[in-house]
Amino acid sequence: MNPKSARPKPASQIPPATLVQDRAGTPLPRRAFLAAVATSALALPFARLGDAAEAPKDLTADERILSLIESHRPSRLTRLPADFRARVGAAHVAGKYCLTQRPFLLEGAEKLLELGTQLGKFWFIPDGIANSYPFHSQWGRYRNFVELAKSDYFQRLFALPFSTLLLEAHSPAEHNWRKPGQGADFYEAITQEFHELTAHLYQTYRDRALTLVLQHWEGDWLLRGAGEKWNPPPADWRERCERMQRWLAARQAGVSRARAKFGPGAKCVVAHAAEVNRVADAWKNIPTMTEHVLPGVELDLVSYSAYDGLSSPLTLWKCIAEIRRRARTGPLFGQGAVYVGEIGVPENDQPQRIAERFDEWMGAMLAADVRFIAHWELYCNEFAGKPATKPPTPVTDPKLVRGFWLVKPDGSLSEGGQYFQSLWQRAARS
């Protein structure tokens, strides 16, 4: 289930090693465990919106953060950021239903634009793309990123009027990065793969004002194994972290080299990000990607799959602050370049205060000035419960899925969908 709401303790009452949440799952579908909130005081001077009130000076550190979060909630703001629709969007992948006869990738992309966002997050995995976008689609066989980028469906996706595309990019060339003893040739092949894709994107879309971010899926699960708690961690955990640093450096090198060669004069920007998802484990002395991988590699951006921060807006703020404190992000976006690559709630499982919780989390993320925010997700990708026999897809009954959605199987907007659509429409009018 998703995190419970809880009032955070004052920082003076919280020990340095604490547990915020456990969340386990496989890449698809996702599962979130129950959370218990307890945080350390991590307050950083994030940038803030011009019309949001400053926190009073005579408050404790936590009270000042909560005051800033409250003042940045969209429901409290007189205006949203000018680039709100390019910064705030949603993911579309592996939904259990569709609403049209259109190829599933394009149906979802067009639905996001119809809702009003200009940011879409999509899966970009050459040897697994048919599983990500199954309905009304005839995918071919793709050996690498460039072949997939040149496919008809992705060419049509890239031609749509998005301002920001976040791509979950995993190449067949990098499948064995966790295996010990990989030589220089292995990492150079990864670098070459990302170089070729980045070069292709710059050459093809250089005249468009488009930001494309290549990221991986939840890195703590990739590091540990999906759902592994690392309490205690395995004996080789440091070696695993070192291998992950080398893997990330190889991906980043490919993007950086191609950007240096093909980026000058281009309107588009191609960037690379790493994604973390178990930030709060560090507060109970469990090794994390945030603490033990990020400081050892320079990246363009860091993404946060934020489920372990959703027990309260204050916890979410402090998890973002912890990432920012550890990350080394380069000159493309500057120091502290963090975004929230995944945030959502299963509305059928946790139907209480949905719009209110999103508004609180948005307040924390806007106060922290995260670069992008991607809601999870457009169409729900998880069946409800643990059915002995999986329902046939596409499902038509909303009760058959957990409710990670903006749009339900009957085509109506969820509560979260109504909330985000209202913000996108409001931003479009500004």
N, C-alpha and C positions, 0 to 999 in steps of 0.2 A: 504494500500500500504506500501511499505518498506520505510525506512528513506531516506530523501534527503541528498545529500552531502552538506557540509557547511564548510567554513573556520572557525576554532575556534577563539574566541576572546582571546587576552592576558589575563592572570589570573587576572591582576589588574582591568580589566573592568567587571568582572563577579561577580554578587552578590552571597552571600552564599546560598540562596534558589533559585533554578532554575529548569526549566523543560527541560528534554532532549527528551523524547518520550513517547507517549501513544501507547500501543499495547494490543489488546484484542483478546480473542478467547476461544475456548473450547479445551479439550485435543487433539481431532482430529476432524476437521482440525484446523490449526492455522491461525490467522489473525493478521496482523500488521498495526497499525495506523500510520498516518503521524507524523514525529518527528520535533521538533524545537531544535536546538542545543544551549546549554549554560551549561558550566560546572564550577565547582570550581577547584582550583589547588590542585591536589592530586598526588604528585610525590613521589614514593618509590624507594629504591635502589634495583631493581630486578636484578637477575642474567642475564648475557648476553652471547651470543655466542662468542667464542674466536676470530673469524676472522672478527667480525663486528667492525666498527670504533667507537671509543669513541666520545661522543659529545664534541664540543669545550667548554671551560670553561667560555667564556665571553658571554653566551647567557642567556636569561630569562629562568625560569623554564619550561614554555610551549615549548619554542624553543629547549631546550635541549631534552625534551621528543620526540618532532617531529623529531629531528636529529637522535635519537636512533631508533625510529620506521623506519625511512627511511633506515637506515643502516642495519636493520634486515629483510627488505622485501626479500623474497626468490629470487626475480629477481636481487637483489643486492649482495647476498651472493655468495662467491666462493665455499662454501660447506654447505650442510644442516646438521643438527644434526645427529649423528650416529644412533640414535634411532627414526628418523623422522617417519618411517612407523608404528612403534608401538605407537607413540604419536598422529598421525594425521590420522583420518579416517572419517567414515560417518555412519549415522543412516539408518536403514531399517525397516519400519513399515507402514502398512496400505496404501501402494501405490495403485493407481487406475488402474494399469496395470501390466502385467507380460510378459515375453518374451519366456518362455519355458513351458513345462508340468511338471516341477519339483515342489515339494512342495514349496510354496512361501517363507517360512522362509529360506530354503536351497538355493533356486535360488538366493535370494538376497545376502546371505552370500558368496556364491561362486563367484558372480559377484564382490563383494568388493575385494576379494582376487585376482581375475583376473585383476582388475584395478591396483592393486599393494599395497594396504594398508594392514596392519596387525592389524588394530583397527576397530572393529565393535560395533555399538550400537543397541541393540534390546530390544523389550518390553517383559517383563517377568511377566505377570499378569494371575494367574491361572484361574480366572473366566471371563476373557475377551480375551483370547488368540486367539480364532477363528476369532474375529473381526480384530485383528492385522495382521493375516497371513491367508487370506481366500482362496486363489487360490490353487487348486489341493492338498487340505489338508483334512485329516480326523482327527480332534482333538477329544480327549476324554473329560471327565469331571475330573477336577483336584481340589481337596479340599485345597491344600496347595502348597508351593513352591517346596518341595521335590518331590511330585508327578509329578509336571510339569518338573522338572529337569530330572526325570527318563523317561519322554516320549521319544518316538523314535526320534522325530524331534529334540528335544533339545540335546539328546545324540549325534546325528550326527552333530549338530552345534558345540558343545563343542569339538568334535574330530577334527574339522578343524584347520589348522595351523595359528590361530590368536595368537598374543602376548597379546592383550588387548581386553577385552569384558566389555562394559558398559551396565548394565542391568537395565532397568526401572522396579523396583520391587515393586509391590503393592499387598499385601496379603488380602484375605477376612477377616482375623482376625482383621485388623486395619481400617475397613471401617468407624467406628464411632468415630474416634479420635477427630473430631471437636465438638462432643456433650459434653456439660458440665456435670460434675459430674461423670466421669468415675473413677472407683476404681482401686486399685492396681492390682487386678486380670486381668483387661483389659490390662494394660501395660505389665504385666508379660507374657500374652499370645503372645503379639507382640514380646517381647524379645525371647521367646521360638521359635517362628516361624523363626526368623532370625538366632538364634543359630543353629537350625536344618539344615537350608539350608547351612550356612557357614561350619558346620561340614561335611555335605555331600560333598561339593565342595573340601574341603581340603582332605578328605579321598579318593576321586575319582581322583583328578587331582594333587596330591601332588608331583608327579615326573615330572611335566611339568613346564617350565618357562612361566607361564600364570598369568596375573593380571586380576582379576574379581572385578568390582566395582558395588555395589548395590546402586542405587539411586532412588529418587522419581522424579516425574514430577514437573514442574515449581511451586515452593513453594509459591510465592506471590499470584498466582491465587488460589492455594489450601487454603491459609490463608484467602483470601478475598471473593473468588468466582470468576470464570473466567470472566475477563473483568472489574471487579469492581475497580473503580479508587480510592476510599477511600479519596475523597476530597469534603467534610470532611469525616473523618473516623467514623465508628459506635462507639457508646458509650462503647461497650465491647471489643474494639480492643486490649487492654492490656491483657485481659483474654484469648483472642484467641491466642495471641503470647505465653502466658504461656502454653496453651494446646499444641501448636505446639512444644515447647521446650521439653515437657514431652514425646510427641510422638517420636520425633527424638532421644531423649536419650534412649528410650526403644529399638528402632531399632539398635542404635549404641551398646548398651549393649549386645545384642544378638551376633552381629558380633565380638565384642571385646572378649567376653568370649570364644567363640568357637575358635577364632584365638589363644588365649593364650593356649588353651588345645591342639589343633590339628595343629597349625601352626609351632611350632619348628621343624626344619629340612626339612620343605617342600620347594619345589622350587616355588610353586604357592603362590600368595598373594590374599586374599579376603579382600576387604575394603568396607566401607560404606560412602556415600556422601549425603549431602543435596543440593538441587538445588534452587537458587534464580533467579528471572527474572525481578524485578522492582527496580533495584539498584538506578537509577537516580531520582526516586521519592523523595528520602530523601532530595534532593537539593531544593525541593519546600515544605519542611516540611510536607510531607506525610509519615506516618509510613510504614516502609518496613521490610521485613524479614531480610535483611542484617543488618539493624541498631538495630532492636528490638528483634530478635530471635537468630541470630548467636552468639552474645556475651554470651548468657546464656547456651550454650551447647557445649561440646567438641565433635568434629567429626574427622574422618580420612581425609576427603576432602570436599571441597565445589565446586559444579558445578555452572556454570553461563550460563543460556539460554540468549544469548547476544543481543537480538533484540533492546533493548532500548539503546545500546551503539554503534549502527552501523551508526550513523549520521556522524561520522568522526573517523579516527584512534585514535586521541587524546582522544575523548570521550570514546572509547572502553578501552584504557589504564587506564583512570581515574576510570571507573567503576570497572575494575579489582583491581585497587589500593584500592578502597573503600571496596570491599569485603575483601581483604587481611587485611586491617586495623581493621576490625570488627571480623573476623572469629577466632575461637579457634580450630586449628587443632593439633592433637596429635602427638605422637612420630613416628608413622608409616611412614609418609611422611614429618613430621616437620612443623614448623610454616609457615603459608602462603601457604598452599597446595591448590591451586585453579586450576580448569580446565574449559574450555569452552565446555559445554555439548551440545550446539546447536547454530549454526550460519549458516545463509543461506540467499538467495535472490531469489524472484520469477522472473525468467528470462523472462517470457512472459509479466509480468506487468512492470518490470523495466529492459529493455534490454540494457541500456547504461553502458559502462565501467565495465562490469561484472568481467573479469579477473583482471583488474586494481584495482577494489575495493577489491576483495579477496586478492590480493597481499598486499594492504595497511593494511587490517585487519590482515593478517598473520604476517606482520611486527610488528604490535602492540602486538600480542599474543606471538610471539617468543621473542621480546624484554622483555616482562613481564615474560617470562619463565613459562608460564602456563603448567601444567603437561600433559594434553591431550586436543585435539581439535576434535570435532565431527561435520562434515558438516551435514546440514539438506537439503536434504537427498538423498538416492539413486534413488528411483522412487517417483515422485510427489504424494502427498496424498491429494491435494486440487483441486476441480473443479474450473474452471475459472468462474468469475462472480458469480451470484446467479441464476443458472438455475431453471426455474419453475419446470422442471422435470429433475431429475438427470440422466445423461447419463448412459447407461448400462456399466457395467465393465466386463472384462477389456477394458478400452478405447484404441483406436488405433490412434486417432488424437491428436497430441501434443497441438493443440489449445484449447482442452477441459479442460486442467489443467493449473494451474498458473505458473508452472515451477520451483518448489523447487525440483531440480533433478540434478543428475550426468548423468543419462542415460534417454533418451527420450522413448516414447512408440514405436517408430520405431526402437529402438536399437542403434541409434546413440548417440554419446556423446554430452552433452550440452557444452556451453562455459565453465561453471564451471567444468564440467567433464573433459574436455580437460586440463584445468589448473591443477587440482589436480592429474590427471593421470601423467602428465608430471613431477610433483614434486615427486610422488612415484617412477616413473621409474628412475628419476635422483638420488634419495636417494638410490635405489637398486644398482646403479652403483658405488656409493661412497665406 
